[in-house]
Amino acid sequence: MSNKQVRHGNPVPNDLESFWIPFTPNRAFKRAPRLIARAKDMHYYTSQGRAVLDGTAGLWCTNAGHNRDPIVAAIQAQAAELDYSPAFQFAHPKSFELASRVAALAPGDLNRVFFCNSGSEAVDTALKIALAYHHVRGEGSRTRLIGRERGYHGVGFGGISVGGIVANRKFFGTLLAGVDHLPATYNREQQAFTKGEPEWGAHLADELERIVALHDASTIAAVIVEPMAGSTGVLPPPKGYLARLRAICDKHGILLIFDEVITGFGRLGYAFAAERYGVLPDLITFAKGITSGAVPMGGVIARDGIYDAFMRGPEHVVELFHGYTYSAHPLACAAGIATLDLYRDEKLFERAKALEPRWADAAMTLKDLPDVLDIRTVGITAGIDLASRPGAPGLRAYEAMARAFHDEGLMVRNTGDTLALTPPLIVSEAQIGEIFEKLAQVIRAVG
């Protein structure tokens, strides 16, 4: 009898063989698994009941903390009332309520909300809206999309095409045609150990003028950037950089998309990073924090003029041929409304803004530890670059992540040889101290 038949006939709890884990070295994980059984507020708990302090808000998403009672209750009630309604040609009341709430949080005339189910879907949706917008306006030659080196925009073909992380791109063929990239904004020599936005680097936005000169503005549809590049290791924007991008896009009739899947819903002390930086994009993508990670959801917020450009022609004809079966899913909408209530009632965005100096100071206490090459902070995020092991790039940070979980009861993220910290916005000052004290122990141990 095969192993497969044995497993099928005799189910084994936590049999690790069948699940192909995403963005994870599967063989190493299955030798020493990091299994999580439950969560509450600031902590995860293993199957053995050991508490693990969440320094990552899950995957940058549980901004209101874990298993918050109002969100749980809203999901339970919605599941009992309406499990699903068609996303095309029909709708349910909570989809309109949540859209209104999101639009009210967004700056300027960003008033039109298109729902999907993840950040990757949100990016592909925003790119398609940008292309279609120019088409319906009679500028169908605008088909080029401009991303940025080290940018992360999810894992759809559109997202990895405009993204700039090599490992996410190199296995998947030629990707979308006609895509170009701005240079990354990070320069360790000029920016090392910066709290908040670095002084150096605004001029890098001017590279967009070079790209326009190469391709001609009449061929370029949109520029997409993360206000803060998160997944690559926390790269805050240089002071004035985003405003310069906005000005160049305006000059050439190019749409500007802010990917706020990570920065949305309080991570930088505001509902959206666009508000923090005083720059109004044409489209904003969001996900993660919209439901505090409780139910998958994402979306795009568009300015009124973009939406209005589609609202022409016969009224019975679909204006935008795009959407998902689970767009504005009832459970996700219920979770989203309850989550926005928590953010408002507990003033979590304001709390993050007030905690930012304390967070930055705590992060910088690691500055003189062995193998720490740089620390960057903005909002309630921190990126810590560790020196690579000779001949084994990424191994030191991987060992740090694993040791933090198993030995120190702390969850951190690793990407390359960078550790990223992004705890729920309910983190206390004492827990901030605990996070960095534990991480100091880990960094010394992997030296």
N, C-alpha and C positions, 0 to 999 in steps of 0.2 A: 504494500500500500504506500502511495506517495506521501511525502510530507504535507502536500496540499490537501489530500484526502483526510489525513489525520487531523489537520487543523480544522477542516470543514466539519468533520464529524464530532470533534471534541473542541469546541471553541475555548481558546485560552485567553483570559483577560490580558490586555496589553501585549498581545502578540505583535512584535515590531516588524515583521517581515513584509507585510503587504503594502504598508503606507510608504509612498515615495515622498519624502518630506521636502517642501520647497525651500530654496535658498539655504540649504543645509548640507554639510558633508555627511551623507547618510551612514556610511560605514563607521565613522568616528562616533556619531550620535548613538548608534545602536549598540556600540561597545560600552558606552557610559551615558545612558539616556537621562535627559532632563525632563521628567514628566511632571506635569502640573495637574492637580486634581480639582482645586477650587480656588476662589479668590474673594477678597472682601477689602474694600477701601484701598489702602496702600500696599496690600500684601497678596502674594500668591501663596498657595500651600501645596506641598508635594503629597503624593499618595500616602506617605508616612506621617503627614501632619506637620512637617517642618515648614516654618514661615520663611518666605523669601521676599525681601523688600523690593518693590517694583521701581527700579530706577529708569524704566523705559516707557512707562505708560503703555505696556503691551508692545505694540509696534507704533509708537507715537500717537496712539488713538484713545486710550482710556483717560481722557483729560479730566473727567469728573470723578475718577476713581472707579473701583471695581464693584459690580453688583450693588449699585446704589438702589435703595428700596423704591424710590419713585419710578425709576426706569424699569425695574423688574415688574412692578405692579402694572405699569402702562402696557408692557408687552403681554403680560398674562391676560389682562382685560381685553386687549385687542384680539388676541388669538381666540378667545372665546366668542367674540362678536363678529369679526370678519377676518377670515384667514387670507383670502385673496380676492381681488377683483381685476378684470382685464385692464391692462395698462394702455391699450389702444382703443380709441373710440368711446371709452368709459373711464370713469374716475370715481374716487371716494373722497369724502369731505376732508379727511386729515391731510391729503396730499396738497390741497389748496391752503390749508391752515399752516402747514410747515413751510411751504413756499413763501407765504407772506412773512412768516417770522424770519426766514433766512434773508429775504430781500430787505427787511427792515434793518438787519444788522449790517448789511453791505453798504459801502460808501456810495455817494453820488447817485447816478441814475442806473446803477446795477440792480435792476428790479425784476428780471425775468429768470426763473429758475427751472432748469431741465434736470430731472432726477435720473440717476443710474445706480449702480451697485458697488462701485469701487473707485479708487483713485485712477487705476488704469483705464477703466471705462470713461471716467470723467475727462481724462486727457484726450482720448480718441474722440470723444464727443465734441470737445472744444475745438480740436483741429478740424473736424468735419464741419462744424458750424462756421468756422473762419473761411474755409474754402467755399462753402455754399453761399455765404454772405457776399463774397466778391462776385460769384457767379450770377446771383439774382440781381446784382447791381450792374451787370453788363461788363464786369472786369474779370472774365473767366481766365484771362492769362495769368492772374495772380495765383499760382499754384505752389510756389516754393514756401517751405517752412524752415524757420531758423531756430535752432536750439542753442545749447551751450555745452562746452566741454565740462565734464564732471556732473552734468545735470542728470537728475533721475526723474522720469515721468511715467513710471509704471512699466508694465511688461507687455502691453499690446504692441502690434507692429508699428503703429503711429508713435507710441511712447518711446520705444527703444530707438526709433529712427531719429527723433529729435533729442533723445537723451544722449549723454556723453560719457557713459561708464562702459569701458571697453568690454569687460567680461559679459555684460548684458547684451552686447551687440554681435560679438565676433563669430558666434556659432550659427547665426540665423540669416545668412545670405545677404543679398544686396539691400534689403529693407526698402523703405519708400525712396523713390527717386527724387532728386532735386533738393535734398535737404542740406543745409549748411550749418555751421556752428560758430558761435562766438567763443572767444577764449575764456577759460575759467578765471574767476576773480581772485584766486588765492595766490599769494606770494609770501612764503614763510619769512624770507629775509626782511621784507617790508612790514609784515603784519603780525609777527609772532607774539603770543601772549596778550592778545587784545581782548578787552572786555567790550562787548557791543560791536558797533560798526567800525571797521578800520578806517583810518584817515586816507590811506593810500589805495588807489585803484579805480576811482571814478572814471578816469580817462579810458579804461578798458571798454566802456560802453561805446566809445567812438569807433571801435572796430566794426560796428554795424554799418557805418558809412562806407567802409571799405567793401563790405559784403554787398551793399546796395550798388556801389560803383561796378562791382564785378558782374552782378546778375541783372541789374536794372530794377528799379522799384516796381515797374509794371509787371514783374514776374513774382513778386514776393507777397504772400498772403498774411503771414503772421510771424511774430517772434514769441517764443514761450520760454519763460525762466521761472525758477523758484525764487521768491524774494530772498529767502535764506535757503541755500542748498543743504538739505538735511541728510539724506541717505548716504551721500558721499563723505560725510564726516563733520557736519555743522560748519558751513562757510557763510558767515553773515555778509550782507552786501556792503561794499565800501560806501562811505558817505557820499551822497549825490549821484551814485551810479544808476539807480532805478529812475530817477528824474531825468537823467540824460537819455536813457533808453526811451522813455516816454516821448521826449521832445523829438528824437530822431524818427520814431515811428509816426508821430503826427506830421512831421515834415514830408514824409514819403507815402502817406496813406496806408500804412501797415498796421494791422491790429496787434495789440500787445496783450498777451495772455499771462496772467500770474497763476502758477501752479501752487495753490495754497492747501494742498492735501495735508501737509504737515503743519504749515504755519497758521491755518485757519482755526478758529474757536479757542483763542486764548493763549496759544503756545508762546507768542511774543508779547503778551500783555494787552492785546486788542482782539476784537472779533476777527479781524483779518489784518494781515501784514500791510495791505494796501493803506489801511488807516494809519498804522504806525509810521509809514514812510511818506505819507501825504501824496501818494501817486495813484491815479485812477486808471486801472487797466480797462480793456474792453471786455475781457472775459476773465472770470475767476473759476478755477476748479477747486472742489472741496470733496472731502470724504472723512474717514477716520473719526475726528472729534465730533462730527454732526450727531452721532448716536453714542458717543463715548465708547465706541467699539462694540456695543451690545448686539447690534444687528448690522449686517453689511449695508452700506448706503454711500453713494457719492452723488455728485452733481456738478453743474456748470451754472454760474450766474452771468447773464449777459446784460449789457447796457440796452436801454430802451430802443436806441436807434438800430441796433442789430436785429432785435426781435421785429421791429416795425418793417424792416426791409423785406421780411418774408411774408408779411400779412397783406398780400396783394393777390389778384387773380380771383377766380371763382371761390366762394366761401365753402363749398362742399369738397374742395380738393385739399389733400394733405399738403401742408406748406414745407415740412422738413421730413424727408424719408429716413428717419432714424429713430431708434428707441430700443428698449429691452423689455422682455417679458416681465421682469421684476422691477421696472422703473416705478418709483414711489410705492413700493410694497407696503401694505397696511401696517405690518409689524414694525418696519423700519420707520415709517412716519410717526407711529405712536412713540417709539423710542426717541426719535429726534425731537419731538415736541417736549417730552419729559426731560430730555437732556438740556434743551435750551432753557427750560424753566429752572433747572438746577444752576446752570451758569448764571442766570439772572438773579435768582434768590440768594445764592451764596456769594455773589459778586466775584466769581472765580477769575474772570479776566482782569479785574482790578487787583485782585489778590496776587496774580502772577506778576503784574507790573510792579507792585510794591515789594515783592520778594526778589526781584531781579538783582539788585545790588548784593544782597546777602548770598544769593546763589553764586554770583560771579566771584565774590571774595572766597567762598568755600572752595570753588573749583581751583582757584589759583593757589591754594595751599599745596597742591600737588606739583607745583612748578619745579621744585628742586629735587624731586625724586629721580632715581636712576632711570635712564632711558626715556624720559619724557622730553619730547622735542618741541611740542607746542600745545597750548590750550586755548580754545576759542569758546566764548560764551555770548549768547544773546537770548533775551527772554529767559525762559526756563529750559534752556538747552546748553549742552556743553560737548565739545569734541576734544579728545585728548589723543594726540599723535604719539605713538611709541616707536622707538627705534626697531627696525626689522632685525630678526635673527639672521646671521650670515647664511645665505643660501636657502632661507626658508621664509620668504615674505609672508606676512599674515599670521605666522605661527604664534608669535608672542601675544598678540591681541586675542587670538582664539583661546590660548591657554588662560589668559586673564578672564575672559568671559566664562569659561568652564569652571575655573577655580572660584570665581565670585559666587557662582550658583551653588556649587557643591560645598565649599568650605566657609564662605562668609555670609551665605543667605542673602545674596544681592543679585538682582538681574541687571545686566548691562548689555549693550549691543556692541558688536564688533563688525567693522568693515575694513578689509585690508588690515593695516596695523593701527587703525584708529578705533578708540572706544567712544561711544556716544551715550550720553545720559539725557533723558527727557522724561522726568517722572510725572505722574498725575499732578494736576494743579492744586490738589488738596494737600500736597506735601507740607509738613510742618517744618519749622526752623530746626527742631531737634532732629528730624529725619534727614534734612539736608546735611547736617553735621554727620549723621550716621552713614549716609551714602558715601561721603568723601573719606571718612575714616576707614570704612571697609575697603574702598577702592585703593587707598594708600597701602593697606596691607597686601592687597592683591598685586599691585605693581611692584612692590618690593620682592614679593615671592617669585615673580616671573622674570626677575632681573638676570 
